[in-house]
Amino acid sequence: MTLLRLEGVTVRFGDRAVVDAVDLEVAEHETVCVLGPSGSGKSTLLRVVAGLQQVSAGRVLLGGADQAGVPVHRRGVGLMFQDHQLFPHRDVGGNVSFGLRVQGTPKGAYGGRVAELLELVGLPGAQRRAVSSLSGGEQQRVALARALAPSPRLLMLDEPLGQLDRGLRERLVVELQGLFSRLGTTVLAVTHDQGEAFALADRVVVMRDGRIAQAGTPLEVWQRPASEFVARFLGFENVVPGTVAGTAAATAWGRVPVPAGTPEGERRLLVRPAGVVLCEAGLGCVVESRTFRGTHVALRLRPASGPVLEAECELATAPAVGDRVAVAFSPSQVVVLPG
Ligand SMILES: Nc1ncnc2c1ncn2[C@@H]1O[C@H](COP(=O)(O)OP(=O)(O)OP(=O)(O)O)[C@@H](O)[C@H]1O
């Protein structure tokens, strides 16, 4: 069932629409991550859903009810912002119980709930600790427990892990995912970090200049970016124009195989780095750089003609910077970009 529905939501500041006719649905128990570059309108969209920002046009429906005129505290949404804004003068328990007190839960009734939530976020027994004594990651967990405490029907996260270091972020993403699926929470999150979005979301929504550039499961978006913008935003650099004829396209890199059924004519092609394969004879390139990425080595190759190419290979077979290599393209990693 649909919990949240946005219909033609537009927010203008002056003449500029920073959110432009956005339609979006979030189903119950679904985690949707809105992803996009800085200034694309992600936070504004969250603020609209929360009731912190008026729309210039369009409607927000929660559980089928139009939220026009419904104040923030009556929408039943939980919010967790980037800088997690804990109350410094309250202890951990005081922070987590805040929403319950605002809801009017009697004092005797929320002790158990606070204990349960702290357990859930991996901070059992931390009620009396001072906020200032917590690490960044611990503060993030307390902020999450605080947002979850009133059992919001929709939990909204704005750059939930933005301030944390990479290792902690990767751990917390996994924990959050498990937590949301155990609790059956419906989540709308905003991030500019694709790794975070792809790890957390059932569905990702990529925004560009206030509009939805693509929406789909992480796999769909990863496998079939809907445009060059989305492809580049996901970190794919190997994009080249080409003329498709039959099963290949003529490009500045030479012949690039294309999937069967690709319409003939001028197209833009994306070759994922895994599809740029070192071989005996092929497009000649010089290795400009190599970066160890844990499971593989990322190579930056300068071909004799055409844009720079990114390739992936195993550490054992990785060439050195300055080496001359030849590459071929594997058809399964070539995507013909729409438009
Ligand atoms: N109150 C406001 N008045 C005027 N312009 C605003 C206001 N709030 C946001 N904007 C502008 O709207 C655009 C979208 O902002 P928003 O914060 O929604 O983007 P974002 O995608 O969340 O960016 P970031 O990732 O940097 O947080 C930005 O260009 C911003 O400067």
The ligand as a Gaussian input file, in Angstrom:
#p B3LYP/6-31G(d) Opt

LIG

0 1
 N       14.789000      29.200000       1.739000
 C       15.405000      29.237000       0.575000
 N       15.434000      30.365000      -0.174000
 C       16.042000      30.411000      -1.385000
 N       16.680000      29.358000      -1.943000
 C       16.701000      28.205000      -1.256000
 C       16.071000      28.082000       0.030000
 N       16.241000      26.808000       0.461000
 C       16.948000      26.167000      -0.498000
 N       17.209000      27.010000      -1.528000
 C       17.946000      26.666000      -2.758000
 O       17.284000      25.577000      -3.349000
 C       18.214000      24.695000      -3.972000
 C       17.960000      23.289000      -3.481000
 O       18.369000      23.206000      -2.132000
 P       18.326000      21.849000      -1.307000
 O       18.861000      22.115000       0.058000
 O       16.970000      21.259000      -1.386000
 O       19.336000      20.965000      -2.146000
 P       20.028000      19.597000      -1.764000
 O       19.919000      18.750000      -2.978000
 O       19.465000      19.054000      -0.497000
 O       21.516000      20.045000      -1.576000
 P       22.634000      19.559000      -0.504000
 O       23.023000      18.168000      -0.919000
 O       23.725000      20.543000      -0.717000
 O       22.013000      19.620000       0.855000
 C       19.572000      25.220000      -3.623000
 O       20.075000      25.916000      -4.757000
 C       19.343000      26.162000      -2.474000
 O       20.267000      27.220000      -2.501000

